[in-house]
Amino acid sequence: MAISNIQLGVTETSLLTATLESAIISILFCNTSTTDKTVTIYAYPSGGSAGDGSTILKDLTIPAGDTFIWSGQEKIILDVGDVVSGLADVATSVTATINYKTI
């Protein structure tokens, strides 16, 4: 398994662009600030884009100093070039830790 840590920006920030077929096991979103923050997360195929049609979490509020853990029973399987990305309402306040395995 592999992990990757990324601080979300106010514009779309890539969490993972698959270079090999991969399965996302979990994503943790840690709000490191002293105020609540909101995040939106997308997943789309190579050549796609972030938007309402690729949203997997929309306007999720994470309380100050708290962590939200996404770990669905169904895994997100990515082909080469597929993307998981996101944004926050304030830059550098939410750290995303993505746990994935290449398959």
Gaussian input, Z-matrix of N, CA and C with variables (Angstrom, degrees):
# hf/3-21g

backbone

0 1
 N
 C     1     B1
 C     2     B2     1     A1
 N     3     B3     2     A2     1     D1
 C     4     B4     3     A3     2     D2
 C     5     B5     4     A4     3     D3
 N     6     B6     5     A5     4     D4
 C     7     B7     6     A6     5     D5
 C     8     B8     7     A7     6     D6
 N     9     B9     8     A8     7     D7
 C    10    B10     9     A9     8     D8
 C    11    B11    10    A10     9     D9
 N    12    B12    11    A11    10    D10
 C    13    B13    12    A12    11    D11
 C    14    B14    13    A13    12    D12
 N    15    B15    14    A14    13    D13
 C    16    B16    15    A15    14    D14
 C    17    B17    16    A16    15    D15
 N    18    B18    17    A17    16    D16
 C    19    B19    18    A18    17    D17
 C    20    B20    19    A19    18    D18
 N    21    B21    20    A20    19    D19
 C    22    B22    21    A21    20    D20
 C    23    B23    22    A22    21    D21
 N    24    B24    23    A23    22    D22
 C    25    B25    24    A24    23    D23
 C    26    B26    25    A25    24    D24
 N    27    B27    26    A26    25    D25
 C    28    B28    27    A27    26    D26
 C    29    B29    28    A28    27    D27
 N    30    B30    29    A29    28    D28
 C    31    B31    30    A30    29    D29
 C    32    B32    31    A31    30    D30
 N    33    B33    32    A32    31    D31
 C    34    B34    33    A33    32    D32
 C    35    B35    34    A34    33    D33
 N    36    B36    35    A35    34    D34
 C    37    B37    36    A36    35    D35
 C    38    B38    37    A37    36    D36
 N    39    B39    38    A38    37    D37
 C    40    B40    39    A39    38    D38
 C    41    B41    40    A40    39    D39
 N    42    B42    41    A41    40    D40
 C    43    B43    42    A42    41    D41
 C    44    B44    43    A43    42    D42
 N    45    B45    44    A44    43    D43
 C    46    B46    45    A45    44    D44
 C    47    B47    46    A46    45    D45
 N    48    B48    47    A47    46    D46
 C    49    B49    48    A48    47    D47
 C    50    B50    49    A49    48    D48
 N    51    B51    50    A50    49    D49
 C    52    B52    51    A51    50    D50
 C    53    B53    52    A52    51    D51
 N    54    B54    53    A53    52    D52
 C    55    B55    54    A54    53    D53
 C    56    B56    55    A55    54    D54
 N    57    B57    56    A56    55    D55
 C    58    B58    57    A57    56    D56
 C    59    B59    58    A58    57    D57
 N    60    B60    59    A59    58    D58
 C    61    B61    60    A60    59    D59
 C    62    B62    61    A61    60    D60
 N    63    B63    62    A62    61    D61
 C    64    B64    63    A63    62    D62
 C    65    B65    64    A64    63    D63
 N    66    B66    65    A65    64    D64
 C    67    B67    66    A66    65    D65
 C    68    B68    67    A67    66    D66
 N    69    B69    68    A68    67    D67
 C    70    B70    69    A69    68    D68
 C    71    B71    70    A70    69    D69
 N    72    B72    71    A71    70    D70
 C    73    B73    72    A72    71    D71
 C    74    B74    73    A73    72    D72
 N    75    B75    74    A74    73    D73
 C    76    B76    75    A75    74    D74
 C    77    B77    76    A76    75    D75
 N    78    B78    77    A77    76    D76
 C    79    B79    78    A78    77    D77
 C    80    B80    79    A79    78    D78
 N    81    B81    80    A80    79    D79
 C    82    B82    81    A81    80    D80
 C    83    B83    82    A82    81    D81
 N    84    B84    83    A83    82    D82
 C    85    B85    84    A84    83    D83
 C    86    B86    85    A85    84    D84
 N    87    B87    86    A86    85    D85
 C    88    B88    87    A87    86    D86
 C    89    B89    88    A88    87    D87
 N    90    B90    89    A89    88    D88
 C    91    B91    90    A90    89    D89
 C    92    B92    91    A91    90    D90
 N    93    B93    92    A92    91    D91
 C    94    B94    93    A93    92    D92
 C    95    B95    94    A94    93    D93
 N    96    B96    95    A95    94    D94
 C    97    B97    96    A96    95    D95
 C    98    B98    97    A97    96    D96
 N    99    B99    98    A98    97    D97
 C   100   B100    99    A99    98    D98
 C   101   B101   100   A100    99    D99
 N   102   B102   101   A101   100   D100
 C   103   B103   102   A102   101   D101
 C   104   B104   103   A103   102   D102
 N   105   B105   104   A104   103   D103
 C   106   B106   105   A105   104   D104
 C   107   B107   106   A106   105   D105
 N   108   B108   107   A107   106   D106
 C   109   B109   108   A108   107   D107
 C   110   B110   109   A109   108   D108
 N   111   B111   110   A110   109   D109
 C   112   B112   111   A111   110   D110
 C   113   B113   112   A112   111   D111
 N   114   B114   113   A113   112   D112
 C   115   B115   114   A114   113   D113
 C   116   B116   115   A115   114   D114
 N   117   B117   116   A116   115   D115
 C   118   B118   117   A117   116   D116
 C   119   B119   118   A118   117   D117
 N   120   B120   119   A119   118   D118
 C   121   B121   120   A120   119   D119
 C   122   B122   121   A121   120   D120
 N   123   B123   122   A122   121   D121
 C   124   B124   123   A123   122   D122
 C   125   B125   124   A124   123   D123
 N   126   B126   125   A125   124   D124
 C   127   B127   126   A126   125   D125
 C   128   B128   127   A127   126   D126
 N   129   B129   128   A128   127   D127
 C   130   B130   129   A129   128   D128
 C   131   B131   130   A130   129   D129
 N   132   B132   131   A131   130   D130
 C   133   B133   132   A132   131   D131
 C   134   B134   133   A133   132   D132
 N   135   B135   134   A134   133   D133
 C   136   B136   135   A135   134   D134
 C   137   B137   136   A136   135   D135
 N   138   B138   137   A137   136   D136
 C   139   B139   138   A138   137   D137
 C   140   B140   139   A139   138   D138
 N   141   B141   140   A140   139   D139
 C   142   B142   141   A141   140   D140
 C   143   B143   142   A142   141   D141
 N   144   B144   143   A143   142   D142
 C   145   B145   144   A144   143   D143
 C   146   B146   145   A145   144   D144
 N   147   B147   146   A146   145   D145
 C   148   B148   147   A147   146   D146
 C   149   B149   148   A148   147   D147
 N   150   B150   149   A149   148   D148
 C   151   B151   150   A150   149   D149
 C   152   B152   151   A151   150   D150
 N   153   B153   152   A152   151   D151
 C   154   B154   153   A153   152   D152
 C   155   B155   154   A154   153   D153
 N   156   B156   155   A155   154   D154
 C   157   B157   156   A156   155   D155
 C   158   B158   157   A157   156   D156
 N   159   B159   158   A158   157   D157
 C   160   B160   159   A159   158   D158
 C   161   B161   160   A160   159   D159
 N   162   B162   161   A161   160   D160
 C   163   B163   162   A162   161   D161
 C   164   B164   163   A163   162   D162
 N   165   B165   164   A164   163   D163
 C   166   B166   165   A165   164   D164
 C   167   B167   166   A166   165   D165
 N   168   B168   167   A167   166   D166
 C   169   B169   168   A168   167   D167
 C   170   B170   169   A169   168   D168
 N   171   B171   170   A170   169   D169
 C   172   B172   171   A171   170   D170
 C   173   B173   172   A172   171   D171
 N   174   B174   173   A173   172   D172
 C   175   B175   174   A174   173   D173
 C   176   B176   175   A175   174   D174
 N   177   B177   176   A176   175   D175
 C   178   B178   177   A177   176   D176
 C   179   B179   178   A178   177   D177
 N   180   B180   179   A179   178   D178
 C   181   B181   180   A180   179   D179
 C   182   B182   181   A181   180   D180
 N   183   B183   182   A182   181   D181
 C   184   B184   183   A183   182   D182
 C   185   B185   184   A184   183   D183
 N   186   B186   185   A185   184   D184
 C   187   B187   186   A186   185   D185
 C   188   B188   187   A187   186   D186
 N   189   B189   188   A188   187   D187
 C   190   B190   189   A189   188   D188
 C   191   B191   190   A190   189   D189
 N   192   B192   191   A191   190   D190
 C   193   B193   192   A192   191   D191
 C   194   B194   193   A193   192   D192
 N   195   B195   194   A194   193   D193
 C   196   B196   195   A195   194   D194
 C   197   B197   196   A196   195   D195
 N   198   B198   197   A197   196   D196
 C   199   B199   198   A198   197   D197
 C   200   B200   199   A199   198   D198
 N   201   B201   200   A200   199   D199
 C   202   B202   201   A201   200   D200
 C   203   B203   202   A202   201   D201
 N   204   B204   203   A203   202   D202
 C   205   B205   204   A204   203   D203
 C   206   B206   205   A205   204   D204
 N   207   B207   206   A206   205   D205
 C   208   B208   207   A207   206   D206
 C   209   B209   208   A208   207   D207
 N   210   B210   209   A209   208   D208
 C   211   B211   210   A210   209   D209
 C   212   B212   211   A211   210   D210
 N   213   B213   212   A212   211   D211
 C   214   B214   213   A213   212   D212
 C   215   B215   214   A214   213   D213
 N   216   B216   215   A215   214   D214
 C   217   B217   216   A216   215   D215
 C   218   B218   217   A217   216   D216
 N   219   B219   218   A218   217   D217
 C   220   B220   219   A219   218   D218
 C   221   B221   220   A220   219   D219
 N   222   B222   221   A221   220   D220
 C   223   B223   222   A222   221   D221
 C   224   B224   223   A223   222   D222
 N   225   B225   224   A224   223   D223
 C   226   B226   225   A225   224   D224
 C   227   B227   226   A226   225   D225
 N   228   B228   227   A227   226   D226
 C   229   B229   228   A228   227   D227
 C   230   B230   229   A229   228   D228
 N   231   B231   230   A230   229   D229
 C   232   B232   231   A231   230   D230
 C   233   B233   232   A232   231   D231
 N   234   B234   233   A233   232   D232
 C   235   B235   234   A234   233   D233
 C   236   B236   235   A235   234   D234
 N   237   B237   236   A236   235   D235
 C   238   B238   237   A237   236   D236
 C   239   B239   238   A238   237   D237
 N   240   B240   239   A239   238   D238
 C   241   B241   240   A240   239   D239
 C   242   B242   241   A241   240   D240
 N   243   B243   242   A242   241   D241
 C   244   B244   243   A243   242   D242
 C   245   B245   244   A244   243   D243
 N   246   B246   245   A245   244   D244
 C   247   B247   246   A246   245   D245
 C   248   B248   247   A247   246   D246
 N   249   B249   248   A248   247   D247
 C   250   B250   249   A249   248   D248
 C   251   B251   250   A250   249   D249
 N   252   B252   251   A251   250   D250
 C   253   B253   252   A252   251   D251
 C   254   B254   253   A253   252   D252
 N   255   B255   254   A254   253   D253
 C   256   B256   255   A255   254   D254
 C   257   B257   256   A256   255   D255
 N   258   B258   257   A257   256   D256
 C   259   B259   258   A258   257   D257
 C   260   B260   259   A259   258   D258
 N   261   B261   260   A260   259   D259
 C   262   B262   261   A261   260   D260
 C   263   B263   262   A262   261   D261
 N   264   B264   263   A263   262   D262
 C   265   B265   264   A264   263   D263
 C   266   B266   265   A265   264   D264
 N   267   B267   266   A266   265   D265
 C   268   B268   267   A267   266   D266
 C   269   B269   268   A268   267   D267
 N   270   B270   269   A269   268   D268
 C   271   B271   270   A270   269   D269
 C   272   B272   271   A271   270   D270
 N   273   B273   272   A272   271   D271
 C   274   B274   273   A273   272   D272
 C   275   B275   274   A274   273   D273
 N   276   B276   275   A275   274   D274
 C   277   B277   276   A276   275   D275
 C   278   B278   277   A277   276   D276
 N   279   B279   278   A278   277   D277
 C   280   B280   279   A279   278   D278
 C   281   B281   280   A280   279   D279
 N   282   B282   281   A281   280   D280
 C   283   B283   282   A282   281   D281
 C   284   B284   283   A283   282   D282
 N   285   B285   284   A284   283   D283
 C   286   B286   285   A285   284   D284
 C   287   B287   286   A286   285   D285
 N   288   B288   287   A287   286   D286
 C   289   B289   288   A288   287   D287
 C   290   B290   289   A289   288   D288
 N   291   B291   290   A290   289   D289
 C   292   B292   291   A291   290   D290
 C   293   B293   292   A292   291   D291
 N   294   B294   293   A293   292   D292
 C   295   B295   294   A294   293   D293
 C   296   B296   295   A295   294   D294
 N   297   B297   296   A296   295   D295
 C   298   B298   297   A297   296   D296
 C   299   B299   298   A298   297   D297
 N   300   B300   299   A299   298   D298
 C   301   B301   300   A300   299   D299
 C   302   B302   301   A301   300   D300
 N   303   B303   302   A302   301   D301
 C   304   B304   303   A303   302   D302
 C   305   B305   304   A304   303   D303
 N   306   B306   305   A305   304   D304
 C   307   B307   306   A306   305   D305
 C   308   B308   307   A307   306   D306

   B1=1.4413
   B2=1.5206
   B3=1.3153
   B4=1.4563
   B5=1.5197
   B6=1.3235
   B7=1.4621
   B8=1.5180
   B9=1.3155
   B10=1.4549
   B11=1.5155
   B12=1.3347
   B13=1.4672
   B14=1.5183
   B15=1.3300
   B16=1.4647
   B17=1.5233
   B18=1.3336
   B19=1.4592
   B20=1.5151
   B21=1.3261
   B22=1.4545
   B23=1.5204
   B24=1.3160
   B25=1.4558
   B26=1.5184
   B27=1.3249
   B28=1.4639
   B29=1.5312
   B30=1.3193
   B31=1.4596
   B32=1.5229
   B33=1.3120
   B34=1.4611
   B35=1.5308
   B36=1.3251
   B37=1.4565
   B38=1.5240
   B39=1.3296
   B40=1.4629
   B41=1.5288
   B42=1.3274
   B43=1.4607
   B44=1.5226
   B45=1.3355
   B46=1.4612
   B47=1.5197
   B48=1.3279
   B49=1.4568
   B50=1.5192
   B51=1.3141
   B52=1.4594
   B53=1.5262
   B54=1.3285
   B55=1.4599
   B56=1.5273
   B57=1.3255
   B58=1.4667
   B59=1.5156
   B60=1.3283
   B61=1.4583
   B62=1.5199
   B63=1.3359
   B64=1.4691
   B65=1.5184
   B66=1.3298
   B67=1.4619
   B68=1.5204
   B69=1.3223
   B70=1.4588
   B71=1.5176
   B72=1.3175
   B73=1.4559
   B74=1.5253
   B75=1.3321
   B76=1.4626
   B77=1.5256
   B78=1.3341
   B79=1.4623
   B80=1.5244
   B81=1.3248
   B82=1.4595
   B83=1.5172
   B84=1.3221
   B85=1.4601
   B86=1.5170
   B87=1.3216
   B88=1.4603
   B89=1.5254
   B90=1.3246
   B91=1.4576
   B92=1.5245
   B93=1.3062
   B94=1.4674
   B95=1.5252
   B96=1.3190
   B97=1.4650
   B98=1.5311
   B99=1.3092
   B100=1.4664
   B101=1.5233
   B102=1.3427
   B103=1.4643
   B104=1.5259
   B105=1.3304
   B106=1.4604
   B107=1.5232
   B108=1.3268
   B109=1.4648
   B110=1.5234
   B111=1.3274
   B112=1.4536
   B113=1.5240
   B114=1.3467
   B115=1.4685
   B116=1.5220
   B117=1.3323
   B118=1.4571
   B119=1.5173
   B120=1.3367
   B121=1.4685
   B122=1.5252
   B123=1.3318
   B124=1.4576
   B125=1.5270
   B126=1.3348
   B127=1.4694
   B128=1.5241
   B129=1.3459
   B130=1.4562
   B131=1.5270
   B132=1.3449
   B133=1.4537
   B134=1.5280
   B135=1.3111
   B136=1.4597
   B137=1.5234
   B138=1.3323
   B139=1.4532
   B140=1.5181
   B141=1.3385
   B142=1.4636
   B143=1.5167
   B144=1.3266
   B145=1.4626
   B146=1.5219
   B147=1.3333
   B148=1.4601
   B149=1.5153
   B150=1.3184
   B151=1.4582
   B152=1.5114
   B153=1.3273
   B154=1.4589
   B155=1.5261
   B156=1.3210
   B157=1.4593
   B158=1.5142
   B159=1.3298
   B160=1.4659
   B161=1.5369
   B162=1.3273
   B163=1.4602
   B164=1.5269
   B165=1.3423
   B166=1.4629
   B167=1.5326
   B168=1.3244
   B169=1.4711
   B170=1.5219
   B171=1.3208
   B172=1.4685
   B173=1.5231
   B174=1.3333
   B175=1.4649
   B176=1.5272
   B177=1.3200
   B178=1.4620
   B179=1.5297
   B180=1.3289
   B181=1.4623
   B182=1.5226
   B183=1.3308
   B184=1.4601
   B185=1.5231
   B186=1.3298
   B187=1.4622
   B188=1.5319
   B189=1.3131
   B190=1.4703
   B191=1.5251
   B192=1.3336
   B193=1.4567
   B194=1.5173
   B195=1.3194
   B196=1.4652
   B197=1.5286
   B198=1.3322
   B199=1.4572
   B200=1.5139
   B201=1.3355
   B202=1.4630
   B203=1.5165
   B204=1.3317
   B205=1.4626
   B206=1.5178
   B207=1.3475
   B208=1.4547
   B209=1.5175
   B210=1.3122
   B211=1.4705
   B212=1.5152
   B213=1.2984
   B214=1.4562
   B215=1.5157
   B216=1.3174
   B217=1.4600
   B218=1.5225
   B219=1.3239
   B220=1.4533
   B221=1.5235
   B222=1.2880
   B223=1.4604
   B224=1.5252
   B225=1.3149
   B226=1.4628
   B227=1.5188
   B228=1.3159
   B229=1.4645
   B230=1.5231
   B231=1.3224
   B232=1.4561
   B233=1.5265
   B234=1.3287
   B235=1.4603
   B236=1.5239
   B237=1.3081
   B238=1.4604
   B239=1.5263
   B240=1.3321
   B241=1.4549
   B242=1.5188
   B243=1.3362
   B244=1.4605
   B245=1.5267
   B246=1.3289
   B247=1.4678
   B248=1.5248
   B249=1.3231
   B250=1.4627
   B251=1.5214
   B252=1.3329
   B253=1.4559
   B254=1.5230
   B255=1.3153
   B256=1.4570
   B257=1.5075
   B258=1.3247
   B259=1.4554
   B260=1.5248
   B261=1.3105
   B262=1.4658
   B263=1.5210
   B264=1.3199
   B265=1.4673
   B266=1.5233
   B267=1.3412
   B268=1.4639
   B269=1.5250
   B270=1.3173
   B271=1.4722
   B272=1.5294
   B273=1.3066
   B274=1.4719
   B275=1.5246
   B276=1.3237
   B277=1.4666
   B278=1.5181
   B279=1.3446
   B280=1.4572
   B281=1.5223
   B282=1.3293
   B283=1.4620
   B284=1.5228
   B285=1.3249
   B286=1.4657
   B287=1.5206
   B288=1.3177
   B289=1.4589
   B290=1.5167
   B291=1.3179
   B292=1.4711
   B293=1.5302
   B294=1.3146
   B295=1.4561
   B296=1.5246
   B297=1.3237
   B298=1.4549
   B299=1.5196
   B300=1.3325
   B301=1.4674
   B302=1.5065
   B303=1.3254
   B304=1.4601
   B305=1.5164
   B306=1.3345
   B307=1.4732
   B308=1.5139
   A1=109.16
   A2=114.19
   A3=120.45
   A4=108.65
   A5=115.05
   A6=119.91
   A7=108.92
   A8=113.89
   A9=120.71
   A10=107.46
   A11=117.64
   A12=123.03
   A13=109.27
   A14=115.51
   A15=121.24
   A16=108.44
   A17=116.80
   A18=120.02
   A19=108.21
   A20=115.95
   A21=120.42
   A22=110.90
   A23=115.73
   A24=122.17
   A25=110.20
   A26=116.28
   A27=120.71
   A28=111.67
   A29=116.46
   A30=121.75
   A31=106.80
   A32=116.32
   A33=120.64
   A34=111.38
   A35=114.82
   A36=122.68
   A37=107.98
   A38=117.69
   A39=121.01
   A40=110.24
   A41=116.46
   A42=121.62
   A43=110.35
   A44=115.34
   A45=120.22
   A46=109.08
   A47=115.57
   A48=121.89
   A49=105.10
   A50=116.60
   A51=121.32
   A52=111.34
   A53=115.71
   A54=121.41
   A55=110.32
   A56=116.27
   A57=124.74
   A58=106.33
   A59=117.98
   A60=119.12
   A61=108.27
   A62=116.65
   A63=120.99
   A64=110.12
   A65=115.10
   A66=122.24
   A67=107.93
   A68=116.38
   A69=120.23
   A70=107.85
   A71=115.57
   A72=122.47
   A73=110.10
   A74=116.92
   A75=121.52
   A76=109.47
   A77=114.45
   A78=121.18
   A79=106.63
   A80=116.38
   A81=122.00
   A82=108.30
   A83=116.40
   A84=122.31
   A85=107.62
   A86=116.85
   A87=121.96
   A88=109.93
   A89=115.85
   A90=121.91
   A91=107.34
   A92=116.55
   A93=121.52
   A94=112.83
   A95=117.37
   A96=120.29
   A97=111.10
   A98=115.33
   A99=121.31
   A100=112.67
   A101=117.00
   A102=121.40
   A103=109.39
   A104=116.79
   A105=121.42
   A106=110.30
   A107=116.49
   A108=122.87
   A109=109.56
   A110=115.81
   A111=122.26
   A112=109.44
   A113=116.08
   A114=120.76
   A115=110.01
   A116=115.03
   A117=123.70
   A118=106.90
   A119=116.32
   A120=121.61
   A121=109.11
   A122=115.67
   A123=123.56
   A124=110.38
   A125=115.61
   A126=122.59
   A127=106.95
   A128=116.49
   A129=118.73
   A130=111.05
   A131=115.39
   A132=120.21
   A133=111.93
   A134=114.79
   A135=121.12
   A136=109.27
   A137=116.31
   A138=121.12
   A139=113.61
   A140=116.75
   A141=121.03
   A142=110.59
   A143=115.28
   A144=119.15
   A145=110.21
   A146=114.31
   A147=120.97
   A148=109.51
   A149=116.43
   A150=121.81
   A151=109.93
   A152=116.41
   A153=120.28
   A154=112.37
   A155=117.81
   A156=121.69
   A157=114.88
   A158=117.24
   A159=120.08
   A160=111.82
   A161=116.87
   A162=121.48
   A163=110.65
   A164=116.41
   A165=119.81
   A166=111.65
   A167=118.41
   A168=124.32
   A169=106.65
   A170=117.98
   A171=120.43
   A172=110.17
   A173=115.41
   A174=122.29
   A175=112.54
   A176=115.71
   A177=121.43
   A178=109.02
   A179=116.99
   A180=121.07
   A181=109.11
   A182=115.04
   A183=121.69
   A184=106.95
   A185=117.39
   A186=120.07
   A187=112.16
   A188=115.66
   A189=122.16
   A190=110.14
   A191=115.86
   A192=121.80
   A193=114.92
   A194=118.23
   A195=121.48
   A196=110.45
   A197=115.28
   A198=122.49
   A199=109.61
   A200=116.50
   A201=122.48
   A202=106.89
   A203=116.77
   A204=121.29
   A205=109.18
   A206=116.15
   A207=121.18
   A208=106.68
   A209=116.18
   A210=120.26
   A211=107.07
   A212=114.19
   A213=119.82
   A214=111.60
   A215=115.12
   A216=118.83
   A217=110.29
   A218=115.84
   A219=120.68
   A220=108.30
   A221=117.33
   A222=121.72
   A223=109.41
   A224=115.80
   A225=120.77
   A226=106.90
   A227=115.86
   A228=121.30
   A229=107.81
   A230=116.00
   A231=121.81
   A232=110.42
   A233=116.14
   A234=121.51
   A235=107.55
   A236=116.25
   A237=120.99
   A238=108.96
   A239=116.02
   A240=122.22
   A241=114.76
   A242=117.82
   A243=120.45
   A244=109.60
   A245=116.44
   A246=121.55
   A247=111.04
   A248=115.38
   A249=123.01
   A250=104.83
   A251=115.91
   A252=120.19
   A253=109.10
   A254=115.22
   A255=118.53
   A256=111.68
   A257=114.57
   A258=121.02
   A259=108.51
   A260=115.06
   A261=122.08
   A262=109.08
   A263=116.26
   A264=119.06
   A265=112.46
   A266=117.26
   A267=122.44
   A268=107.45
   A269=117.77
   A270=121.83
   A271=111.11
   A272=115.52
   A273=126.72
   A274=113.82
   A275=118.09
   A276=120.99
   A277=112.58
   A278=117.22
   A279=121.35
   A280=108.80
   A281=115.45
   A282=121.47
   A283=108.41
   A284=115.89
   A285=121.42
   A286=108.11
   A287=115.89
   A288=121.79
   A289=107.09
   A290=115.02
   A291=120.40
   A292=108.49
   A293=115.19
   A294=123.38
   A295=107.20
   A296=116.87
   A297=119.99
   A298=110.96
   A299=113.75
   A300=120.71
   A301=108.39
   A302=116.48
   A303=119.33
   A304=107.12
   A305=114.99
   A306=119.66
   A307=111.07
   D1=157.63
   D2=179.42
   D3=-132.28
   D4=155.86
   D5=173.82
   D6=-129.13
   D7=155.52
   D8=177.51
   D9=-143.00
   D10=134.31
   D11=178.50
   D12=-111.99
   D13=130.15
   D14=-178.78
   D15=-140.42
   D16=135.49
   D17=172.21
   D18=-88.12
   D19=128.00
   D20=-179.23
   D21=-72.24
   D22=142.21
   D23=174.99
   D24=-102.55
   D25=-177.89
   D26=178.98
   D27=-84.59
   D28=-10.34
   D29=170.69
   D30=-113.73
   D31=167.74
   D32=-176.15
   D33=-52.06
   D34=126.61
   D35=179.66
   D36=-120.64
   D37=125.60
   D38=-179.89
   D39=-71.23
   D40=127.48
   D41=173.12
   D42=-91.15
   D43=-38.58
   D44=178.27
   D45=-159.10
   D46=126.95
   D47=167.91
   D48=-113.45
   D49=114.95
   D50=-172.40
   D51=-66.60
   D52=125.83
   D53=173.20
   D54=-99.22
   D55=-15.55
   D56=172.27
   D57=-138.25
   D58=162.62
   D59=174.10
   D60=-56.83
   D61=133.60
   D62=-173.65
   D63=-141.61
   D64=154.29
   D65=174.73
   D66=-120.25
   D67=126.18
   D68=177.37
   D69=-85.05
   D70=123.97
   D71=-178.48
   D72=-88.97
   D73=-46.72
   D74=179.80
   D75=-160.32
   D76=161.27
   D77=172.48
   D78=-136.37
   D79=127.76
   D80=177.20
   D81=-107.85
   D82=135.10
   D83=178.61
   D84=-118.11
   D85=112.23
   D86=-177.11
   D87=-108.14
   D88=119.95
   D89=176.56
   D90=-86.35
   D91=107.21
   D92=-175.93
   D93=-90.94
   D94=5.74
   D95=-177.56
   D96=-98.47
   D97=179.98
   D98=-179.15
   D99=-98.95
   D100=7.26
   D101=176.27
   D102=-131.87
   D103=157.84
   D104=178.50
   D105=-60.73
   D106=145.18
   D107=177.30
   D108=-129.11
   D109=155.33
   D110=-179.06
   D111=-119.07
   D112=137.08
   D113=178.98
   D114=-128.27
   D115=153.05
   D116=171.61
   D117=-130.70
   D118=135.12
   D119=-175.53
   D120=-124.28
   D121=141.06
   D122=-178.24
   D123=-123.65
   D124=154.79
   D125=170.31
   D126=-141.33
   D127=126.35
   D128=-177.91
   D129=-150.53
   D130=155.70
   D131=-178.36
   D132=-74.37
   D133=163.79
   D134=175.81
   D135=-51.20
   D136=131.52
   D137=-178.88
   D138=88.62
   D139=-8.24
   D140=178.89
   D141=-86.63
   D142=-167.82
   D143=179.90
   D144=-152.77
   D145=162.82
   D146=177.10
   D147=-72.54
   D148=140.05
   D149=178.15
   D150=171.52
   D151=-175.37
   D152=-178.22
   D153=-57.52
   D154=-33.90
   D155=-178.51
   D156=-75.14
   D157=-8.77
   D158=-179.88
   D159=-124.65
   D160=14.76
   D161=-178.01
   D162=-78.43
   D163=131.73
   D164=175.13
   D165=-112.90
   D166=-21.99
   D167=170.77
   D168=-138.63
   D169=127.32
   D170=-176.32
   D171=-121.54
   D172=124.99
   D173=174.75
   D174=49.39
   D175=45.42
   D176=178.39
   D177=-77.05
   D178=121.38
   D179=178.53
   D180=-88.64
   D181=127.21
   D182=176.57
   D183=-112.27
   D184=118.74
   D185=-179.05
   D186=-60.15
   D187=155.50
   D188=178.90
   D189=-52.82
   D190=130.87
   D191=176.36
   D192=70.46
   D193=10.61
   D194=-176.60
   D195=-107.45
   D196=167.89
   D197=178.41
   D198=-127.68
   D199=133.61
   D200=172.85
   D201=-104.78
   D202=133.05
   D203=-179.82
   D204=-114.87
   D205=120.41
   D206=172.33
   D207=-98.54
   D208=118.77
   D209=174.26
   D210=-148.91
   D211=85.09
   D212=-178.74
   D213=-73.33
   D214=155.64
   D215=174.61
   D216=-65.94
   D217=-30.92
   D218=174.86
   D219=-93.36
   D220=131.71
   D221=-179.63
   D222=-87.54
   D223=153.62
   D224=172.86
   D225=-90.39
   D226=119.66
   D227=-179.70
   D228=-100.37
   D229=125.94
   D230=-178.58
   D231=-109.87
   D232=133.69
   D233=168.26
   D234=-86.65
   D235=169.28
   D236=178.62
   D237=-56.22
   D238=129.20
   D239=178.07
   D240=92.31
   D241=-13.23
   D242=177.06
   D243=-67.76
   D244=153.79
   D245=-170.73
   D246=-130.77
   D247=140.33
   D248=164.47
   D249=-118.45
   D250=127.25
   D251=-176.36
   D252=-143.11
   D253=173.79
   D254=178.51
   D255=-168.54
   D256=178.11
   D257=176.76
   D258=-151.37
   D259=161.50
   D260=178.54
   D261=-126.89
   D262=163.72
   D263=-179.82
   D264=-74.80
   D265=-16.72
   D266=176.45
   D267=-137.78
   D268=131.68
   D269=-178.39
   D270=-68.39
   D271=149.00
   D272=173.77
   D273=58.30
   D274=25.01
   D275=176.97
   D276=-108.23
   D277=-17.12
   D278=-179.93
   D279=-124.31
   D280=124.08
   D281=176.15
   D282=-101.05
   D283=126.79
   D284=176.03
   D285=-100.93
   D286=129.51
   D287=174.16
   D288=-115.67
   D289=113.77
   D290=-177.46
   D291=-103.76
   D292=129.19
   D293=-179.37
   D294=-109.48
   D295=117.28
   D296=-175.58
   D297=-142.88
   D298=164.50
   D299=178.14
   D300=-132.80
   D301=132.04
   D302=173.30
   D303=-76.57
   D304=143.38
   D305=-176.37
   D306=-125.10

